[in-house]
Amino acid sequence: MFWHPNYNHNSLYFPVLAYKQSFFPPLLSLQTLCLDGNHLSSLPEELGDLSQLNSLGLSFNNFSHVPTVLEKLCAVDKLAMAGNRVESLELSTLARMIHLRNIDLRLNGLRCVKCETPEPVSHVTQLDLRDNCLDSLDLSTVCNLETLHCQRNQLGTLTLSGFSLPSTGCYYYPRPPCVALLNLLEYLPAWVCDCRKIEILDLQHNLLFELPSRLLNSLSLRKLLTGNNRLQRVPDLLDHIPLEALDLQHNKLSELPEGLFYKALNLKYLNVSANALESIPPSSQSEESLSTLQELYLTGNNLNENCGALLVGHQNLRILHIAYNQLLSFPASKLSKLELLEELNLSGNKLKTIPSTVSSCKRLHTLIAHSNQITVFPEILNLPEIKLVDLSCNELTEIQLPDSLPATLQELDLTGNSSLTLEHKTLNLFSHITTLKLDQKSAATPGDSLGSSTLWKHGYSEMRGQRNKLCVSVLAVDRFGDGGEGCYGIFDGDRNEEVPRLLQCTMGDVLCEELQHSCVDTVYMCNTFLTSHRKLGMAGQKLGASALLCYIHRETSEPGSGFSLTVANVGTCQAILCRDGRPVQLSKVFSLENSTEEMERVKVNKAIITEDNKVSGVTCCSRLLGCSYLSPWVLPKPWVCTEPLCAKDEFLILGNRALFERVSYQEAVYTVQAVRDPHAAAKKLCSLAQSYGCKDNIGAAVVSLRVSEDSCTCEPPVLNDELRGPTPAPVPVSVTPCPSDPGNISSSSGIGTEFSSETSASEVGSEAGSTASDEHPSSGPATRPERRCSLHPAPATHPGVFQRQPSSATFSSNQSDNGLDSDDEAPLEGVISNGSKLEVEVDIHCCAFQLRPGAPESPKELNLENRNGKMRRQNSVVVSATNGCLLAVCGRENGDLKKSPSTSSLFGKKLSNGSVVAPEDSHNIIEVALEAPKKKSGYFTAPAQQDPEDQLIVPPGLEQEVREQLKGQSLLVSGISTPPTPALQLYNT
């Protein structure tokens, strides 16, 4: 019988215990002994009697040197001592342990590797020295080394005997944004070219000006990565080299070797994005081509339409990215010959049309052609395998569709086409598409009617990449709180889509609630993250997500004060502020590779960090929302930073890990500056990341800022008589929303829809997006209301108006925007001009409430205000402080609510931040998200909806009483007083 004891995380201290030799004889047959994650600093000599022991785990203990007892353990072939305190390694010690083949000394704080004797270390074949403090490394005596990892050190010199080395990672790999320390190599050591067995060489992020000709002509090298250097030319090649993958992105190349494609016949992957190429070499010297190239990335060069003829020879091409070049057209006859093409990216050129011969590419499943000048919808909907079509930010005016669409079509993006109008019949043809993105027709908001300007506007993009599901969600609210604030966020679930969607639906509401309790940035942001962490419920036990939340607000409560930006984040989502053309990092990367403090904290708590630098092999992040089972190693406490905004601040960029791994901070700033339009800029950032080699989900949001006094649009009040001139015309007076009213937040910004109590539900459906106004008779000369901007808001003189302002809508055939299946929702009357359904439900998802002030009917009603000011009860109607939607009960008393099974458990419940919700205020608070949304793809433009049994329904017998109570609330309630309505339903969303 063989023993395999595991003593992980047991706080063992061998030196303290008095071991006798008689302790080990019963274990003489022991083969595996795991002691990882304890407090060991030495091993007893008696351990050497275990002659059959072949696996010994000593990682994440307190060893300061390699235990000498290992010399006796002849069957152990791997030294696993990652995460200890070995600062100096003697190669002579390893020379005596001739049985060791694999040595793992990651995360030790190793400062030097000494080679005092010329005695060779011939038995070691694999050496892992990542994440240490080495500034020089001499391994010339390790003569049979096959694999070496020394990333994330501070190496200035490296000496190797590389005859047996098939692969190496000898660079400090500073994945952006962590560019603090580079290996700054200007030339390659001679030993690299002498490696006879090297197959993979990664030289990214150095200062190389040229590559040795011997390197490219190596008979063993199959993969060469030289991106992010300063290469100006690539040496000529010999015939029939075995090179299969070549990455030359982010260099200064103006041309490629003439015989690249017909000399490197095994080349299947080539990435030359972000260079200065004006042409590409031919695929062959004759008409017959033997090219096996399958993936070609040419994004960000100076190529024109002439390069299309040179692509014909690559008939095995599956992926072609030629975005952001100077293409005016694409030769139709050439495109038809790329029959095996599966993914085509033509974004950011000057194309006015896509050739009809694209229909010859029968295997094409992805077409991305945003940010062009395309006016005619391409003939791609007849392709049998088409899945994704992105034609956003073009000049489309109409779409001609076939009689039937392919069942494979999953996503269609038509946003940013301002002249595009879709008929109801067209939308019905798109009914089976999982994700349909369209611009909702804008309408003038009350603030817009008075000329007020928003000081910030946003655009965002989410790309699935080569993943089957989208695990990134973006929260964007241009009018948050009182309308003079903004709230933006991005959430990345890595491999899960449930947690990001839950955070997208709830986190803005939680922030609104926490702002009622505290005005200290660290307090309300930390409480927002901790409360959101708790609200994940069961979904957050095993799943987690990186989260970043940005809150734009005034520095003080005075209307004329400046603005500040408060950012909080956990995980790897990042926020960058462009100030005077330079990037300012506002967030902190909470990953083990990029944060020394977090690495030490996790090590002190004795977590097991696997070889891929993940906590217990699960996540590389040390702080997340969710993943509760990994506590205390993974925590939900955020990093909080507040930055005052000034006139030099141009825009804000939010992105997930996949974006900033491929696009540096400075390149992201240059990209947005060149585009300016936030939506198109976000699209470009994601497309660049894909062309630079990202295969994962990518999310980006761009928020343009205008907070200087130059943006002021205030005007003094003017008499209407002065405006009318010789031709008198009535000027209707619209009501401005109260700046201090927290009822103007919406799920996204840019488009407003007003509801009036004098408009029926059917009228709202047919006239969606129109601005309703009330005309009040007045005596004397009428004056036009004073136009105020967001820098200098007008004082509160009247109640706000219920608004909902989605900037874009995503329609789904089998799921609605609020997360429920369409089968669970009652059909709603009313269709917008583009055929989209209009939501007339009532949103009570929010956690902070305020009753809209109206005309009190009796002095008794004036005494019903809540003491802490969070809610004012009036006419039994409660208004959300988050998005201005109606919340309340219209006829149901608190006693009925307490009896409701869906609300009784929330009365008097204590929140995670210590505050206690008053019984009368808590009936709409969502405490725990027991289930993740069922929606499998697409975007949310509304919070998650409760179950149908939680709907608050006014019985027909009480309709008249409710109508009388709501009489006079014309600015607040829309579409209630219509006789055909059988019952008034207020849905929880």
Secondary structure, DSSP 8 states (H G I E B T S, - for coil): -----B-TTS---GGGS---GGGSGGGTT--EEE-TTS------GGGGG-TT--EEE--SS--SS--GGGGT-TT--EEE-TTS---EEEHHHHHH-TT--EEE-TTS---EEE--S-----S--EEE--SS--SEEEETT-TT--EEE--SS--SEEEE-GGG-SEEE-S----TT--S-----SS--HHHHH-SS--EEE--SS------HHHHT-SS--EEE--SS---------TT----EEE--SS--S---TTHHHH-TT--EEE--SS--S----S-SSSS------EEE--SS---TTHHHHTTT-TT--EEE--SS--S---HHHHTT-TT--EEE-TTS--S---GGGGG-TT--EEE--SS---B--S-TT-TT--EEE--SS---B----SS--TT--EEE-TT-TT----HHHHHHTTT-SEEEEE------HHHHTT---SEEEEEEEE-TTSSS--EEEEEEEEETTTTEEEEEEEE-TT-SHHHHHHHHHHHHHHHHHTTT---HHHHHHHHHHHHHHHTTTHHHH-EEEEEEEEEEESSSSTT--EEEEEEEETT-EEEEEETTEEEE-S---BTTT-HHHHHHHHHTT--B-TTS-BTTTBSBSB-EE-GGGTTTSB---EEEEEE--TTEEEEEEE-HHHHHHS-HHHHHHHHHHH--HHHHHHHHHHHHHHTT--S-EEEEEEEE--SGGG---B--EEHHHHHTTS-----------TT-S----SS-S--EE--TTS-HHHHHHTTT---------SS--EE--B--SSS-----S----EE--SEEEE-SSB-TTSSBGGGS-----B-TTS-B---------S-EE------SSHHHHTTB-TTSS-B-BTTB-EETTT--B-S-TT--HHHHHH-TTTGGGTT-B-TTS-B--GGG-TT------S-----SS--SS-----GGG-EEE-GGGHHHHHHHTTT-TTT--S---TT-SSEEE---
